Amino acid sequence: MNLSYSKEYDDYREELRAFLAANWPLPDSLGDLRERTAEFHRRAAKAGYIFRHIPVKYGGGEQPLDFLQSEIIKEEFRRAGAPREPEVIGINRVIPVLLQWGTEEQKDFFIPRTMSREFLWSQGYSEPNAGSDLAALRTRAELVGDKWIINGQKVWSSNAYKCQYMNALVRTESAPRHLGISYLLIDLHQPGIEIRRIKQITGESEFCEVFFNNAEAPADWVVGGRGNGWAVSRTTLRHERSGFRSVNWLDTILRRIVKLARETIRDGKPAIEEPHLRREIARVQARLYAMRYSTYRDLSMEAAGEPSGDYLLTQKLYLTDTIHLVERLTRDLLADDYLLMSPGEGRDGLKGNAKWIYNAFHSLKIAIAGGSSNIQRNVVGERVLGLPRDNAGVGGREASGMDQ
Amino acid sequence: MTIANIRLPTSGGDDELMYQEEIEALSDSMARVLTDECDSLALHAYMDGKSDLDDQVWKRASELGWMAAALPERFGGMNVGPYGLEALHTALGRRAAPGPFVATLSAAQWLSEIGPEELQAEYLPLIASGQLKVAIPVAVGSGPMLSHTGSTLSGQLDVLGSADAGLIIAPVGSGQTVEAWALLKPATACVTLSPQEIWDPTREICALHCASAPMIALLPDPDGNIGRRLQRHVALALAADSLGAASNISAQTIDYLKTRVQFGRPIASFQAIKHRAVDMIASIAMQRHLLAQGVESAAADSPDADMWAALAKAGATEAFAFVSGDCIQLHGGVGHTWEFDPHIYAKRARLNEALAADNRALRDFAATALAAITRQGHSTTELGI
């Protein structure tokens, strides 16, 4: 594995640096931060640096798949402090689905305005009785004339109260479990939908319950065909290498922790001189390196056209455990402040150490979000190690959570 | 039978046998009262600012003599000492009860053991009757201290206890080492307690500001014995609080696991879940034994008592932090909501862990104490067994 970039990529990096120097930050005369960010994103997309998976005709960057360029872009944006592509449901989940499965009408209507953030999306998957066992979902949609009539309930839909649209998994067919599910786009602003915010342990209320009482959606807002929702929902962003994203994020956190450890004085000397703390920091750093080089290796194999290894599947587990270590480290370092910092009304306006502690509480949810660690272990056990599925109360295949 | 109610065997010291019935009666009565008055609904109402549950619980505690129980009879107590305190804090921790109990009860026991008689005679009856609440430093033996100029004290530090505390205990020194312990009363402009916002909704921490403050008394502490004695009782209180709380939230969580159905079966029937549940219970059970050791040696005032108290606090608070975090995860999505209980316990756990002294420092201290004791010729098997 050759860890250095070739000249081609070094030149690419230089070009990008020149672009960033010329285009970020933009002068205040162009508007407030939101407007300047939007203008920067327009220019960056035109230059092919962001929205690379989206065709130009929708306002995207339309670039061929090139993971090394993507990595360079992430590094240089971070260095320049330039705003990255927003990581929101609309961009990350809905647009890839529409690009792969959507009709031309759906793409034309939704994609450009989702990119411009005019349309904000909330995801409607989980239900009170369908969490880990998503295929058990019960919200139904029935075709009546040219409309779907929707009844049921979704839960944990982040930000639904301030979004326009929902991408939902609903039951439209009589076939059982995942076979009867369709991917349906729903306008949240209608009388048949009630949204209730749920207060979280951090004091904010971003999660929502969404109740459908004869709510409606146009017949042609199903994506990918009736009864195909399970496959459609599994569409991932081809360019998304969450490995790098996590590694860069962890890297930033680790650097901040080291800085904090140097600045915190305990017993008359910097905390970073404490042997125990050094061991813990080294442990996190070792895991970070392991993740970074595993990601590089995976990337190299894919770039060389070889089947990539199993790293991606185990990565989330490794990441989750690493984040818990980071949470403990934070707690150790901020011991006294930890006692006293309070959530207030959520994250905005938190400064300094308060933000750390907020993040620590927030990090607890990572083990659950995106598939609990237990399900992840099942996935790895069955797909990677070929372990037999759990025996079930209701049929072997279903009990393990693997509906394929 | 639920896990929470299993009585694990104690080491059965003399005092404990003597007061066994009193302690059991106390324990049962507290459990009943707190189950009624400090249930989940009551706790949530208090957290949402809709009730004064802390005052209500304090009032009941005073009426039923809980504050007095551990104190010697001459101060109106039942003399159940550290065993009684263990029962008290376990019961209070179980319900995550609000109120300055850890601070007041630890300070009272401390005063009854090391205080000059005049101070004991003046303040212990008031504490025993519930009329007087006490605040103690959040960090005992380390951290900020007040400075002594002439006959007054100045400085600031954070204290554990309610803003209406009538008595404050604070360390005094030159800034490097604690030289003495002061008793103070709140007084306008010169001794003020300002409530601080913290993550744990069930306890109160205040910023103490002293500006040329008069003191009621100053207890010199050249060897650090007085500070260590306070730390001993706070450590045991936090350990008992932690284990009571951990027992309760893990039992509630196990009930949830039995009722929550996914994939056509209760999720408790999955082996991975079973193993996690057992890991929680096992860690609590282990720490119970360590706490029992700490309580017994504190009751006998044996030379290794401070060592056991330190280990008990470190172990129990870490177990509680682990258990409460796992209880959030085992509840799945709802574990991350305000409405369910696990977060209350997770926040209490993290405060317990941070209070009194850093757990690493406590283990360093215990290691030093163990080394000193063994150098005196005692073998480790002789310690407390």
Interface residues (C-beta under 8 A of the other chain):
Chain A: S126 N129 A130 G131 S132 D133 A136 V155 W156 I198 K199 Q200 I201 G203 F207 E274 H276 R331 D332 A335 D336 Y338 L339 L340 M341 S342 P343 G344 I357 F361 L364 K365 A367 I368 S372 S373 N374 R377 D390 A392 G393 V394 G395 E398 A399 S400 G401
Chain B: V138 A139 G143 D158 Q196 E197 I198 W199 I205 V261 Q262 F263 G264 R265 I267 S269 F270 A272 I273 G325 I328 Q329 G332 G333 G335 H336 T337 W338 E339 H343 A346 R350 L351 E353 A354 L355 D358 R360
